[in-house]
Amino acid sequence: MNPIIQTLKEHNVSDEKIAEVFQTLTENPLGAMTIIQSLGIPSEKLQPLMMLVMSQPDLIKQAVEELGLDFAKVEAAKEKLQQQQQ
């Protein structure tokens, strides 16, 4: 299982909410960070999770495929995030 999805499931995040997080990641990466922070995940687990999301886009691709979402939107979101970081 994808480590991002696994961490979310370990903290009792529903499948619907997980799909929402990844859908938001494909549309608005910074907005997804806000959603992730609002899930009630303890800070010692939240920080590594946020780092995974931000630093390993391949994990996002894997999760999107695992959830059956549209990866083309992930590529566009990744490009948008890179532009915002510059």
N, C-alpha and C positions, 0 to 999 in steps of 0.2 A: 504494500500500500504506500502511496505517496506520503512522505513525512509531513507535509503541510496538512493534508487531510487527516492523517493519523493524529497529529497534535490537536486538531480541532475536535475530532471525535473523542479523544481522551478527556476533553473538557466538556463533554455532553452537548456539543454544538450539533443541532439537528441537520439532517441531510439537506433540507430546504435552505437553511441558513448558509451551509457550506456552498451550495450551488449559487446562492446570492452573492457570497463573497467573491467567488471566481468569476461570476458574470460581471460584477462591478470591477474586478481587476482587469477584465477585458475592455471595459468602457472608460474607466476612470481610476487608474492605479492609486492615486492619492486618496480618493474617496473610499477605496477598499481598505486602506490603512485605518481610516476612521472607524469603519465597520468592525475590523478585526480588534481594534482597541476597545470596542464597546461590548465584546463578547464575554467579559468577566474572566478572562484568562489571567492567572496570577502573573505579576510582572517578571518573575524569574523564568517563566516559560514564554511570556509574551515577547520579550526582547529577542531571544534566539529565533522565534517564529518570524518576527518582522524582518530580521536579517536574512532569513531564508527567502522570504517573499521578494525582498529587494535585490538580493545579490545572485539569485539562481533562477533566472527565467526558465531554464529547462525544467525545473520542478513545477513551475506554473503550467508549462506545456503538458507535462505528464498528467497533472491533476485535471486540466481542462479535458484532455482526451479520456481520462478515467471517468469523468463526469458526463462526457458526451456533449460538450459545449463546442463552439466554433473557434478554432485556433487562429484563424485569420484575424479575428478581433484582438487576440492576445498579442500578435505581432505588431499591430497598430498601436496598442496600448504601451508595449515595450518601447517603441519608437518615441511615443509621446512622453513617457517617463524620462527617457534619456535626454530629450530636448529640455525638459523642465529642470533637470539636474545641471545643465550647462550654464 
